[in-house]
Amino acid sequence: MKFQGVLFFPVTPFAPDGSLHEKRLAQHIDAGVAAGAGGVFVACGTGEFHALTPDELERATRVAVETTAGRVPVLAAAGGPVPVARDHAVRVARAGADGFLLLPPYLVTAPQQGLVRYAEEVTAATDLPAVFYQRGSVRLTETTAAEIAALPKVVGLKDGLGDLERMHRVVRAIRERDADFQFFNGLPTAEMTAPAYQGIGVDLYSSAVFAFAPEIALAFHRALAEADEARVNTLLDEFYGPLVTLRDEVPGYAVSLVKAGVTLRGLDAGGVRAPLVDATPDHVARLAKLIDHGLEVAGA
């Protein structure tokens, strides 16, 4: 399972009664794939994995699989305590996904060998390939990362820490043994750090912007791939930078603003579930202006 292009992390639309809106999720995913997504990561961080029931996770995965119909790979999230994460992995496999993104254990600070054991026990639950996600309290050394990467079902490592020096050592350690192993930049609004990650050999990244403005996300990705530094910098200065400023005003806006953006672009994704809060009308208005300007800069 190899990825290329912009990786799409869809939001999870909810109906007015708060339930999972499968039809709108299908519409959202279909539009993203048609726009050129290189892969779909459903019910992950942007998709409010933390707020979904196991049944909703399985249903969302099945919707993604049926909607993509084999056009691009589909992964969904698994995480939490080992028995729960194993159940997630089984459900994701049953729904037909191509793999899963393994999120860190919740509120646990573990020794390095414990993280290896966690990855080993969860990935053993199915035959699916897995991408290990380091973030929060999970900070792998290059030795641990190489040990996890050597597990038979682990095919990638996603970084949500932003420690480039540490990540560079991890990349070098793993690629000494496996030149095909895949690395992902998983920081919020990853485009802001994509040039830096590219410099250490990490070309893949998750794009939350793709969920509501694929035209902008694709324009940036093309500029980065073509080493068009002037265009990259213009998009960073005039769209992504201001978006990050707005995002950082309220905790959780890395999800809430994306969901608001999806609704602004014509698909009502509903609100976010607690403990997140919906973007305020003023912030939504600022987001709308940013999107309009970003589309103009992108030439869309």
Secondary structure, DSSP 4 states (H G I P E B T S, - for coil): ----SPEE-----B-TTSSB-HHHHHHHHHHHHHHT-SEEEETSTTTTGGG--HHHHHHHHHHHHHHHTTSS-EEEEE-SSHHHHHHHHHHHHHTT-SEEEEPPPTT----HHHHHHHHHHHHTTSS--EEEEE-TT----HHHHHHHHTSTTEEEEEE-S--HHHHHHHHHHHHTT-TT-EEEE-STTGGGTHHHHHHTT--EEEESGGGT-HHHHHHHHHHHHTT-HHHHHHHIIIIIHHHHHHHTTSTTHHHHHHHHHHHHTT-----PPTTS-PPPHHHHHHHHHHHHHHHHHHT-
